[in-house]
Amino acid sequence: MTGERLLVTLCTYNEAENLVQLIPEIHQRAPQADILVIDDNSPDGTGRLADEMAARDSRIHVLHRTGKLGLGTATLAGFRYAIEKDYDYVLNLDADFSHHPRHIPELLALMETADVAIGSRYVPGGGVIGWGLRRHFMSQGVNWYARLLLGLKTHDNSGSFRCYRVSRLAELDLDRIRARGYAFQEEILYRCRRIGCRFAESPITFEDRRYGQSKINMKEAVSALIVILRLGWENVRRLPVRRHVTSVS
């Protein structure tokens, strides 16, 4: 990726303990990367900590939002930033160390031929550490549901550890994205599939968060299922793809 610009996005809410360790780990694997912290006004001071880190390192940038507005909208904010700033690739990973930065080089290598590279728990060599039976069942069920309704061929459609080719994201009408929470992960893959993006998966080991509490709850899970069902209806009806190419001055 010599000469190509990479943006790593971290969507944060109460991740101060993780952030101070995570960013150096990312730069150890991808020293050329700029990092954008998208903070939803974390009560634990994550945003303030990110500002302090940015003041010491020009590769770190911070986007402050007014409150907890949802993972999907935070990720979209990162996409828009990457498009506006003319990056070549945008890579997103969770800010809690469940996606370890050691997997970043493998994802970047896939971008030689892919438009979307997925860090996958569900391909040979991938796996999960620290989950109970219920969470395994929920995750596998949602992935099966998404493949069935949305026509996705990829194995891990609910994880957020991914790298995208920014020029392909610029073709999407991002204002059309419905999901605000965790269903965003399935929806963006569906939108990318509709415009002919090439997908690739690389195995990762998902590890339960080091610090803080998980943001996943039953309300989020039910909301995700409803959004995927609506997208499935759109898929069945074969509604025309709306493209939006963003020009960068």
C-alpha positions in Angstrom: 0.0 0.0 0.0 2.9 2.3 -0.6 1.7 5.8 -1.4 -1.9 5.0 -0.7 -3.7 6.8 2.1 -5.3 4.8 4.9 -7.8 6.1 7.5 -8.6 3.9 10.6 -11.9 4.8 12.3 -12.7 4.1 16.0 -16.3 4.7 17.1 -16.1 5.3 20.9 -18.4 5.6 23.8 -16.7 5.2 27.2 -13.5 3.6 25.8 -10.9 5.7 27.6 -9.1 2.8 29.2 -9.0 0.9 25.9 -8.1 3.9 23.6 -4.8 4.8 25.3 -3.5 1.3 24.6 -5.2 0.6 21.3 -3.9 3.6 19.2 -0.2 2.7 19.7 -1.0 -0.9 18.8 -2.7 0.2 15.6 0.3 2.4 14.7 2.7 -0.5 15.4 0.9 -2.5 12.6 0.1 0.4 10.3 2.4 3.3 11.0 1.3 5.2 7.9 -2.4 5.3 9.0 -4.3 8.3 10.1 -6.7 7.5 13.0 -10.1 9.2 13.4 -11.8 8.8 16.8 -15.5 9.4 16.5 -16.7 10.0 20.0 -20.3 10.3 21.2 -19.7 12.6 24.1 -18.4 9.8 26.4 -19.0 10.6 30.1 -15.7 8.9 30.9 -13.7 11.5 29.1 -12.8 9.4 26.0 -13.2 12.5 23.8 -10.9 14.6 25.9 -8.3 11.9 26.0 -8.4 11.6 22.2 -7.9 15.4 21.9 -4.8 15.1 24.1 -3.4 12.3 22.0 -4.2 14.2 18.8 -2.3 17.2 20.2 0.8 15.0 20.4 0.5 13.1 17.1 -0.6 14.6 13.8 -1.8 11.2 12.6 -4.7 11.3 15.1 -7.9 13.2 14.5 -11.1 13.5 16.6 -14.7 14.0 15.7 -16.9 15.0 18.6 -20.7 14.3 18.4 -23.4 15.6 20.7 -24.4 12.3 22.3 -24.9 8.6 21.8 -26.3 8.6 18.3 -25.7 5.0 17.3 -22.9 2.9 15.8 -24.2 3.1 12.3 -24.3 6.9 12.2 -20.8 7.0 13.7 -19.4 4.7 11.1 -21.1 6.7 8.4 -19.5 9.9 9.8 -16.1 8.1 9.3 -17.0 7.2 5.8 -17.9 10.7 4.9 -14.7 12.0 6.5 -12.7 9.5 4.4 -14.5 10.6 1.2 -14.1 14.3 1.9 -10.4 14.0 2.8 -9.7 11.8 -0.3 -8.4 8.7 1.4 -7.9 5.5 -0.6 -9.0 3.1 2.2 -11.0 3.3 5.4 -10.6 0.6 8.0 -12.9 0.3 10.9 -12.4 -1.8 14.1 -14.0 -1.8 17.5 -12.3 0.4 20.1 -12.4 -2.3 22.9 -9.7 -4.7 21.7 -12.2 -7.3 20.6 -10.7 -6.7 17.2 -7.0 -6.9 17.7 -4.8 -4.7 15.5 -2.5 -7.6 14.8 -5.0 -8.6 12.0 -4.7 -5.3 10.2 -1.9 -6.3 7.8 -3.9 -9.3 6.5 -6.9 -7.1 5.8 -4.8 -4.5 4.0 -3.3 -7.2 1.9 -6.7 -8.3 0.6 -7.3 -4.8 -0.7 -5.1 -5.6 -3.7 -8.0 -7.3 -5.3 -11.0 -6.5 -3.0 -13.3 -3.5 -2.5 -14.4 -4.7 0.9 -12.1 -6.9 3.2 -13.8 -8.5 6.2 -12.1 -9.7 9.4 -14.1 -12.9 9.7 -14.8 -15.0 12.8 -16.5 -17.6 10.6 -14.0 -18.7 8.0 -11.3 -21.4 8.6 -8.8 -20.1 11.1 -11.2 -17.6 12.7 -12.9 -17.9 16.0 -14.3 -16.3 19.2 -12.9 -16.2 22.7 -15.0 -15.5 25.8 -18.6 -16.0 24.5 -21.3 -18.1 26.0 -23.7 -20.3 24.1 -26.4 -17.7 23.8 -24.2 -15.1 22.2 -22.8 -17.7 19.7 -26.4 -18.6 18.8 -27.5 -15.0 18.3 -24.5 -14.2 16.1 -24.7 -17.2 13.9 -28.4 -16.8 13.6 -28.1 -13.1 12.5 -25.5 -14.1 9.9 -27.7 -16.9 8.5 -30.7 -14.5 8.4 -28.7 -11.8 6.6 -27.3 -14.3 4.0 -30.8 -15.6 3.4 -32.6 -12.3 3.0 -29.9 -10.1 1.5 -28.2 -12.5 -0.8 -24.8 -12.1 0.9 -22.2 -14.8 0.2 -19.8 -13.6 2.9 -19.6 -15.6 6.2 -19.2 -12.8 8.8 -21.8 -10.1 8.0 -22.3 -8.7 11.5 -18.8 -7.9 12.5 -17.4 -4.4 12.1 -13.7 -5.2 11.5 -13.5 -4.2 7.8 -11.5 -2.3 5.3 -13.3 -0.5 2.4 -12.1 1.1 -0.8 -13.2 4.7 -0.4 -13.9 5.2 -4.1 -16.6 2.5 -4.0 -18.1 4.0 -0.8 -18.4 7.3 -2.7 -20.7 5.6 -5.2 -23.3 4.8 -2.5 -26.1 7.1 -1.5 -25.1 7.2 2.1 -28.3 9.2 3.0 -30.3 6.1 2.1 -28.8 3.9 4.9 -31.6 3.0 7.2 -29.8 1.3 10.1 -28.6 3.4 13.0 -27.3 0.7 15.3 -25.8 -2.8 14.8 -27.8 -3.7 11.6 -25.6 -1.1 9.8 -23.0 -3.9 9.4 -25.3 -6.0 7.3 -26.9 -3.1 5.5 -23.6 -1.6 4.2 -22.5 -5.0 2.8 -25.9 -5.3 1.1 -25.5 -1.8 -0.4 -22.0 -2.6 -1.5 -23.1 -5.9 -3.1 -25.8 -4.1 -5.0 -23.2 -1.9 -6.8 -20.9 -4.9 -7.6 -18.2 -4.6 -4.9 -15.7 -7.4 -4.6 -15.5 -9.1 -1.2 -12.8 -11.0 0.6 -12.5 -12.4 4.1 -9.5 -13.0 6.3 -9.7 -15.0 9.6 -9.6 -13.2 12.9 -9.9 -14.2 16.5 -12.6 -12.1 18.2 -11.7 -11.5 21.9 -14.2 -10.2 24.5 -13.5 -6.5 25.4 -10.7 -5.7 27.9 -12.4 -2.9 29.7 -15.9 -1.4 30.0 -19.3 -2.9 29.2 -20.8 -4.2 26.0 -23.2 -1.9 24.2 -25.3 -4.9 22.8 -28.7 -5.4 24.3 -32.0 -7.0 23.3 -33.5 -3.8 22.0 -30.6 -3.4 19.6 -30.9 -7.0 18.5 -34.6 -6.8 17.7 -34.1 -3.5 15.9 -31.4 -5.1 13.7 -33.7 -8.0 12.8 -36.4 -5.6 11.7 -34.0 -3.6 9.5 -32.7 -6.7 7.8 -36.2 -7.9 7.2 -37.1 -4.6 5.5 -33.9 -4.7 3.4 -34.8 -8.3 2.5 -38.1 -7.1 1.1 -36.3 -4.5 -0.9 -33.9 -7.2 -2.2 -36.9 -9.4 -3.3 -38.5 -6.5 -5.1 -35.2 -5.7 -6.8 -35.5 -2.0 -6.4 -33.1 0.0 -8.6 -29.8 0.9 -7.1 -29.3 4.6 -6.4 -25.7 5.7 -6.8 -24.2 8.9 -5.6 -20.7 9.8 -6.7 -19.2 12.4 -4.3 -16.8 14.8 -6.0 -13.8 16.0 -3.9 -12.5 19.4 -4.7 
